[in-house]
C-alpha cells in the first residue's frame, strides 16, 4: 500500500470556477515547494496543459469509461510516484456522468480513489441559501466524501461572514470576484497553456484566500492505495514513430505516449508546419487546431513528404485534427487550403458542433494500423465535417458516437487511417502500430 495525499476539486456545475481554482491550488502548493501531481477527470486535453505548465509534471486524464476503474487506479498511483500531493480537477458537476448515470463522473473517480472532495460553489447572488445546495451535494451519495467547500465569487468579507455563519461543512476558502484574471476560450474550450499563463496567476489568489494548511491536512487524510502494477518491460526501441507536436497538433493522452514507448517505439516529435518529415517508420497525428494554422500547414513541404511516405507504404494514424490534415483540403472561414492529400475526402469547418461525446469503436476492416476485430473506447469533439469520395473505405463501426459518417469512422487508404475518435489506447493498440512500423522499416 502506498500513502498518496490527494484531493478532488469538484464543482456544483460547469462554470462555477473549479478549473481556475484547481489550477490556482496547484500553483499555490507548488510555490510552497511541494511536488504536485495533477490530474483531470474526463477526456479533456486542454486543462491538463495548464496543470502541466504549473506543476512541471505531466497531468494525466482519469476517465473510468475509457480506462476502466482499474486503469484509473493504476494511472493515478503510477503517476503520483515521487509527488508530495495529488490534485484532481473534476469535470462538469460533481455527479454528472455518462447519460445521466454516475459512470465517468467526478464522484465516480473520487470513489475509485477513495479521495476527499472539495466542492467549489458559486456564491454570487446568494448567502445562506448556498448551504441548501452544499447539503444536497454532500448527502446525495453517501459513498462520496464531500469534506469541505470553497466558495467562489464572494462579493465582500461580510458576504463570506454571512455564509460561514450557518455552514454545514468546513469552509476552506472564499474567493473574491476577480475580473482581471481571465483565460480566453474558443470553439474547443480554453486557450492552451502555451498561449496564456493566466492560470498560474490564480495561485496568489488561492494563497491569500484559502486555508492551504487545512487543504494539505485534508489531502493527507486519504487512506493508502495499492501499489501500482509494474509497467511491462520495455523492449529495445527500434521503431521510430514520428509524432506531430506543435500548435496545430497538441491533443495527446499521456498514457497513449507511454504505451507506445512500452511497446518499443522511439518517439520523434516534429512540427508539420515548420519541419520536413523526419526519418521515421510510422506517423501519429493527434488532434488540435489545424484550422487555425491551415495556411502554414498548406505552405509547408511536410504535407508533400507525408503523401509520398503513404504512397511508399508507411503506416500513418491520425485523430480528429490529424484526420483533417490527412484529407485533400481543409476549408475554413479564411479560405480553402490544400492538405496532405492522403485520404479521399475534403474537410470543412462549420459553425457548430458536429460530434461530441464518448465513442465505442470496433475494427471491421483490414489495416496494419488497427488490429482486425479489436475494439477500443475514446471520445470525439469536432466542429468539422468530411465530404468523402463515393468509394471511401471505412474500417471502424461505432457502437456509440457519430464518427465521420453517422456511425462509421476510420477512413483508410493503403496503410493510413484517419478517424474523428480520440482513442484511449487499450492493450495491444500501441503494439499494433509499432509492429506496422517495424514491418515498413524492413520492407
C-alpha positions as MATLAB code, in Angstrom:
seq = 'XXXXXXXXXXXXXXXXXXXXXXXXXXXXXXXXXXXXXXXXXXXXXXXXXXXXXXXXXXXXXXXXXXXXXXXXXXXXXXXXXXXXXXXXXXXXXXXXXXXXXXXXXXXXXXXXXXXXXXXXXXXXXXXXXXXXXXXXXXXXXXXXXXXXXXXXXXXXXXXXXXXXXXXXXXXXXXXXXXXXXXXXXXXXXXXXXXXXXXXXXXXXXXXXXXXXXXXXXXXXXXXXXXXXXXXXXXXXXXXXXXXXXXXXXXXXXXXXXXXXXXXXXXXXXXXXXXXXXXXXXXXXXXXXXXXXXXXXXXXXXXXXXXXXXXXXXXXXXXXXXXXXXXXXXXXXXXXXXXXXXXXXXXXXXXXXXXXXXXXXXXXXXXXXXXXXXXXXXXXXXXXXXXXXXXXXXXXXXXXXXXXXXXXXXXXXXXXXXXXXXXXXXXXXXXXXXXXXXXXXXXX';
ca = [
       0.000    0.000    0.000;
       1.206    3.486   -0.779;
       0.178    6.710    1.034;
      -0.698    9.383   -1.537;
      -2.068   12.662   -0.157;
      -4.837   13.625   -2.553;
      -7.877   15.798   -3.008;
     -10.526   16.028   -5.702;
     -11.614   19.519   -6.759;
     -15.263   19.242   -7.816;
     -17.853   21.771   -8.866;
     -21.588   22.081   -8.490;
     -21.798   22.674  -12.251;
     -19.727   23.755  -15.237;
     -18.706   27.383  -14.979;
     -18.541   27.567  -11.186;
     -14.794   28.185  -11.248;
     -13.307   24.773  -10.484;
     -10.754   24.877  -13.328;
      -9.244   28.194  -12.296;
      -9.344   27.324   -8.592;
      -7.866   23.850   -9.089;
      -5.075   25.394  -11.146;
      -4.642   28.093   -8.530;
      -4.375   25.482   -5.789;
      -1.725   23.630   -7.792;
       0.225   26.865   -8.259;
      -0.054   27.805   -4.574;
       1.105   24.368   -3.418;
       3.992   24.382   -5.886;
       5.001   27.855   -4.673;
       5.308   26.376   -1.185;
       7.854   23.892   -2.510;
       5.553   20.871   -2.752;
       5.806   18.455   -5.655;
       2.276   18.444   -7.090;
       0.949   15.724   -9.388;
      -2.038   16.999  -11.386;
      -4.932   15.029  -12.878;
      -8.066   15.806  -14.874;
     -11.293   13.803  -14.754;
     -12.645   13.031  -18.208;
     -11.284   13.144  -21.756;
     -10.324   16.840  -21.877;
      -6.972   17.713  -23.496;
      -6.809   21.430  -22.685;
      -6.979   21.757  -18.897;
      -4.114   19.261  -18.462;
      -1.805   21.570  -20.442;
      -2.342   24.264  -17.800;
      -1.804   21.770  -14.982;
       1.424   20.516  -16.534;
       2.783   24.014  -17.064;
       2.043   24.965  -13.462;
       3.285   21.795  -11.776;
       6.176   20.813  -14.016;
       4.751   17.273  -14.119;
       2.587   15.790  -16.853;
      -1.098   15.964  -15.989;
      -2.978   12.715  -16.573;
      -6.566   12.047  -17.575;
      -8.663    9.845  -15.300;
     -11.689    8.516  -17.172;
     -13.431    5.328  -15.998;
     -15.389    4.950  -19.237;
     -12.263    4.889  -21.393;
      -9.824    3.381  -18.887;
     -11.936    1.222  -16.579;
     -11.773    1.538  -12.804;
      -8.573   -0.499  -12.538;
      -6.984    1.693  -15.201;
      -7.877    4.846  -13.264;
      -6.230    3.493  -10.112;
      -3.167    2.246  -11.986;
      -2.552    5.543  -13.778;
      -3.160    7.552  -10.613;
      -0.795    5.575   -8.416;
       1.913    5.231  -11.061;
       1.857    8.938  -11.981;
       1.826   10.044   -8.326;
       5.164    8.386   -7.548;
       7.542   10.961   -6.105;
       4.862   13.607   -5.558;
       4.018   15.219   -2.224;
       0.353   15.709   -3.089;
      -2.041   14.920   -5.935;
      -4.746   17.354   -7.062;
      -7.562   16.036   -9.255;
      -9.666   18.537  -11.163;
     -13.195   17.281  -11.775;
     -15.425   17.597  -14.804;
     -18.808   19.332  -15.082;
     -20.851   18.975  -11.883;
     -19.789   16.502   -9.213;
     -22.387   13.863  -10.111;
     -22.638   14.430  -13.878;
     -21.755   11.202  -15.666;
     -22.476    9.282  -18.828;
     -26.076    9.735  -19.983;
     -27.397   10.727  -16.579;
     -25.536    7.985  -14.694;
     -22.657    8.008  -12.231;
     -20.273    6.489  -14.798;
     -17.174    8.619  -15.511;
     -18.383   11.408  -13.219;
     -16.123   13.227  -10.784;
     -17.931   11.384   -7.995;
     -17.127    8.062   -9.670;
     -13.415    8.911   -9.774;
     -13.442   10.146   -6.160;
     -14.903    6.792   -5.070;
     -12.366    4.818   -7.115;
      -9.523    6.770   -5.484;
     -11.122    6.936   -2.027;
     -10.321   10.644   -2.076;
     -11.868   13.563   -0.153;
     -13.762   16.079   -2.260;
     -13.581   19.856   -2.045;
     -16.756   21.320   -3.527;
     -16.463   24.619   -5.399;
     -19.690   26.596   -5.046;
     -20.553   29.772   -6.926;
     -21.858   32.045   -4.169;
     -22.618   35.007   -6.398;
     -26.044   36.428   -5.536;
     -26.624   34.150   -2.515;
     -25.573   33.746    1.114;
     -27.307   31.299    3.486;
     -29.010   29.582    0.545;
     -25.713   28.075   -0.603;
     -25.891   25.627    2.313;
     -29.027   24.028    0.946;
     -27.014   23.256   -2.163;
     -23.994   22.044   -0.179;
     -26.095   19.725    1.966;
     -27.724   18.279   -1.111;
     -24.388   17.534   -2.738;
     -22.883   16.151    0.470;
     -25.782   13.795    1.110;
     -26.654   12.722   -2.417;
     -24.246    9.753   -2.467;
     -23.009    8.633    0.967;
     -20.070    6.858   -0.684;
     -18.684   10.213   -1.828;
     -16.817   12.070    0.906;
     -17.602   15.740    0.343;
     -15.251   17.028    3.018;
     -15.443   20.777    2.589;
     -16.280   23.736    0.419;
     -14.641   26.666   -1.308;
     -16.982   29.495   -2.173;
     -16.262   31.411   -5.349;
     -17.263   34.914   -6.468;
     -17.526   36.317   -2.960;
     -18.624   39.941   -3.032;
     -17.041   41.140    0.231;
     -15.718   39.936    3.603;
     -19.202   40.489    5.022;
     -20.658   38.274    2.302;
     -18.314   35.451    3.306;
     -19.035   36.011    7.002;
     -22.775   35.630    6.376;
     -22.154   32.367    4.549;
     -19.910   30.986    7.302;
     -22.494   31.848    9.967;
     -24.539   28.723    9.191;
     -22.009   26.497    7.452;
     -22.736   22.780    7.330;
     -19.265   21.688    6.173;
     -15.797   23.133    6.786;
     -15.101   26.166    4.606;
     -11.610   26.113    3.124;
     -11.790   29.403    1.304;
     -13.764   32.305   -0.105;
     -12.573   33.607   -3.462;
     -13.452   37.199   -4.344;
     -14.650   38.190   -7.788;
     -11.622   38.856   -9.999;
     -12.361   40.252  -13.441;
      -8.680   40.972  -14.057;
      -7.796   37.273  -14.166;
      -9.363   35.503  -17.106;
      -8.409   32.794  -19.578;
      -9.524   33.167  -23.173;
     -11.530   30.484  -24.920;
     -12.558   29.360  -28.389;
     -14.607   26.634  -30.078;
     -12.924   23.647  -28.381;
     -12.539   25.254  -24.948;
      -9.955   27.347  -23.135;
      -6.775   28.590  -24.730;
      -3.848   26.174  -24.377;
      -1.225   26.715  -21.686;
       1.395   27.690  -24.281;
      -0.824   30.614  -25.287;
      -1.529   32.067  -21.837;
      -0.047   31.976  -18.365;
      -3.185   33.340  -16.716;
      -3.970   30.148  -14.802;
      -0.820   30.422  -12.704;
      -1.956   33.880  -11.622;
      -4.681   32.305   -9.525;
      -2.019   30.804   -7.262;
      -1.572   34.055   -5.346;
      -5.346   34.434   -5.001;
      -5.692   30.941   -3.553;
      -2.742   31.528   -1.223;
      -4.384   34.688    0.092;
      -7.954   33.443    0.443;
      -7.818   29.702    1.139;
      -6.752   27.562    4.084;
      -3.812   25.824    2.430;
      -2.590   24.034    5.584;
      -6.122   22.729    6.088;
      -6.331   21.520    2.482;
      -2.965   19.763    2.816;
      -4.135   18.054    6.022;
      -7.342   17.027    4.268;
      -5.355   15.505    1.398;
      -3.188   13.621    3.889;
      -6.286   12.084    5.456;
      -6.855    9.921    2.378;
      -6.067    6.255    3.025;
      -3.204    4.429    1.277;
      -3.794    2.881   -2.137;
      -2.478   -0.418   -3.525;
       0.949   -0.267   -5.125;
       0.798    0.046   -8.922;
       1.286   -2.796  -11.318;
       4.769   -2.510  -12.765;
       4.716   -1.378  -16.409;
       5.768   -4.001  -18.919;
       9.440   -4.416  -19.636;
      10.222   -2.064  -22.464;
      11.764   -3.780  -25.475;
      14.734   -2.176  -27.113;
      13.473    0.845  -29.024;
      13.872    0.142  -32.699;
      10.815    1.668  -34.338;
      10.866    5.410  -34.821;
       7.364    6.877  -34.701;
       7.015   10.465  -35.821;
       4.568   12.339  -33.600;
       3.262   15.687  -34.825;
       3.536   18.129  -31.922;
       3.041   21.860  -32.314;
       0.259   24.441  -32.042;
      -1.752   22.616  -34.719;
      -1.380   19.108  -33.256;
      -1.359   19.099  -29.478;
      -4.076   16.706  -28.241;
      -2.481   13.531  -26.899;
      -3.280   11.370  -23.885;
      -0.073   10.952  -21.878;
      -0.891    7.289  -21.272;
      -1.007    6.673  -25.028;
       2.508    8.023  -25.445;
       3.631    5.824  -22.554;
       2.117    2.764  -24.195;
       3.938    3.466  -27.434;
       7.215    3.646  -25.514;
       6.424    0.419  -23.644;
       5.755   -1.244  -26.998;
       9.237   -0.337  -28.194;
       8.641    2.923  -30.044;
      11.127    5.755  -30.083;
       9.089    8.984  -30.344;
      10.352   11.565  -32.818;
       8.461   14.826  -32.329;
       8.195   17.224  -35.234;
       6.114   20.154  -36.497;
       4.252   19.678  -39.783;
       4.121   23.482  -40.008;
       7.867   24.103  -39.955;
       9.732   20.804  -40.371;
      10.312   18.355  -43.159;
       9.234   14.808  -42.409;
      11.872   13.189  -40.175;
      13.407    9.759  -40.767;
      10.718    7.591  -39.175;
       8.951    4.247  -39.635;
       5.388    5.350  -38.807;
       3.435    8.543  -38.124;
       0.939    9.631  -35.461;
      -1.056   12.832  -35.953;
      -3.072   13.795  -32.874;
      -5.881   16.296  -32.669;
      -5.586   20.002  -32.160;
      -6.202   23.137  -34.215;
      -5.126   22.623  -37.834;
      -7.927   25.020  -38.833;
      -6.135   27.852  -37.009;
      -2.864   27.089  -38.793;
      -4.131   25.929  -42.163;
      -2.104   28.490  -44.126;
       1.178   27.387  -42.526;
       0.327   23.705  -42.940;
      -0.508   24.256  -46.610;
       2.727   26.174  -47.227;
       4.949   23.557  -45.601;
       6.561   20.905  -47.763;
       5.928   18.405  -44.992;
       2.483   17.620  -46.402;
       4.114   16.504  -49.664;
       6.559   14.372  -47.670;
       3.655   12.721  -45.871;
       1.852   11.939  -49.115;
       4.975   10.345  -50.595;
       5.531    8.340  -47.417;
       1.991    6.956  -47.558;
       2.437    6.111  -51.247;
       5.546    4.213  -50.175;
       3.528    2.198  -47.641;
       4.362    3.965  -44.369;
       1.744    3.322  -41.641;
       0.017    6.535  -40.560;
      -2.538    7.052  -37.798;
      -4.455   10.318  -37.414;
      -7.129   11.532  -34.980;
      -9.587   14.424  -35.472;
      -7.291   17.325  -36.389;
      -4.855   14.741  -37.693;
      -7.664   13.296  -39.790;
      -8.366   16.734  -41.273;
      -4.680   17.166  -42.140;
      -4.594   13.842  -43.961;
      -7.536   14.780  -46.208;
      -7.210   16.592  -49.526;
      -8.372   20.041  -48.451;
      -9.387   21.995  -45.353;
     -11.962   24.749  -45.788;
     -12.138   27.403  -43.071;
     -13.736   30.833  -42.832;
     -10.450   32.279  -44.084;
     -10.023   30.102  -47.167;
      -9.670   26.660  -48.742;
      -6.253   25.101  -48.135;
      -4.557   22.018  -49.610;
      -3.613   19.403  -47.033;
      -1.605   16.165  -47.258;
      -3.994   14.609  -49.780;
      -3.686   11.116  -48.335;
      -7.355   10.372  -47.646;
     -10.087   10.775  -50.303;
     -12.107   13.477  -48.574;
     -12.336   17.223  -48.036;
     -12.747   18.759  -44.582;
     -14.975   21.745  -43.895;
     -15.083   23.687  -40.658;
     -18.622   24.556  -39.590;
     -20.063   26.959  -37.066;
     -21.459   24.321  -34.738;
     -20.553   21.081  -33.014;
     -20.798   18.089  -35.335;
     -19.754   15.399  -32.896;
     -19.381   15.382  -29.113;
     -19.282   12.513  -26.655;
     -17.859    9.127  -25.833;
     -17.145    6.597  -28.546;
     -17.071    2.814  -28.659;
     -15.378    1.538  -31.800;
     -14.886   -1.868  -33.387;
     -12.376   -2.556  -36.164;
     -14.195   -4.152  -39.086;
     -11.773   -3.586  -41.949;
      -8.245   -4.661  -42.667;
      -5.385   -2.281  -41.967;
      -1.981   -2.845  -40.336;
      -2.533    0.227  -38.152;
      -5.557   -1.184  -36.276;
      -5.751   -4.828  -35.251;
      -8.625   -6.573  -37.114;
     -11.544   -7.414  -34.835;
     -10.232   -5.300  -31.957;
     -12.272   -2.728  -30.036;
     -11.488    0.417  -28.135;
     -13.094    3.413  -26.477;
     -12.467    7.097  -26.823;
     -14.050   10.498  -27.306;
     -14.959   12.846  -30.164;
     -15.360   16.620  -30.214;
     -15.284   18.381  -33.561;
     -16.770   21.284  -35.465;
     -15.907   19.908  -38.903;
     -17.461   17.631  -41.500;
     -15.892   15.404  -44.148;
     -17.091   15.121  -47.721;
     -15.794   11.680  -48.671;
     -15.362   10.093  -52.078;
     -18.149    7.635  -53.009;
     -15.784    4.687  -52.770;
     -14.283    5.741  -49.437;
     -13.320    2.790  -47.240;
     -14.078    2.807  -43.513;
     -12.533    0.382  -41.045;
     -14.410    1.315  -37.864;
     -18.003    0.682  -36.840;
     -19.143    2.789  -33.907;
     -21.394    1.267  -31.276;
     -21.506    4.746  -29.739;
     -20.640    8.036  -31.407;
     -21.069    9.766  -34.753;
     -17.651    9.469  -36.378;
     -17.161   10.514  -39.989;
     -20.332    9.119  -41.498;
     -23.083    8.539  -38.939;
     -21.598    5.569  -37.119;
     -18.679    4.848  -39.404;
     -15.176    6.090  -38.700;
     -11.621    5.239  -39.652;
     -11.183    6.390  -43.244;
      -8.436    4.186  -44.677;
      -6.102    4.269  -47.679;
      -3.162    1.883  -48.046;
      -1.568    1.806  -44.578;
      -3.033    5.128  -43.399;
      -6.078    5.556  -41.156;
      -7.748    8.777  -40.063;
     -10.626    8.975  -37.589;
     -12.537   11.538  -35.570;
     -12.259    9.343  -32.472;
      -9.560   10.259  -29.979;
      -8.766    6.726  -28.828;
      -7.591    5.793  -25.367;
      -5.182    3.009  -26.310;
      -6.188   -0.376  -24.865;
      -3.792   -3.299  -24.531;
      -2.396   -4.201  -27.922;
      -3.255   -0.916  -29.679;
       0.225    0.590  -29.453;
       1.846   -2.750  -30.226;
      -0.093   -2.967  -33.491;
       1.160    0.430  -34.656;
       4.717   -0.405  -33.620;
       4.615   -3.726  -35.485;
       3.315   -1.928  -38.568;
       6.241    0.489  -38.358;
       8.685   -2.373  -37.932;
       7.283   -4.176  -40.994;
       7.595   -0.968  -43.025;
      11.192   -0.442  -41.929;
      12.134   -3.958  -43.018;
      10.351   -3.729  -46.360;
];
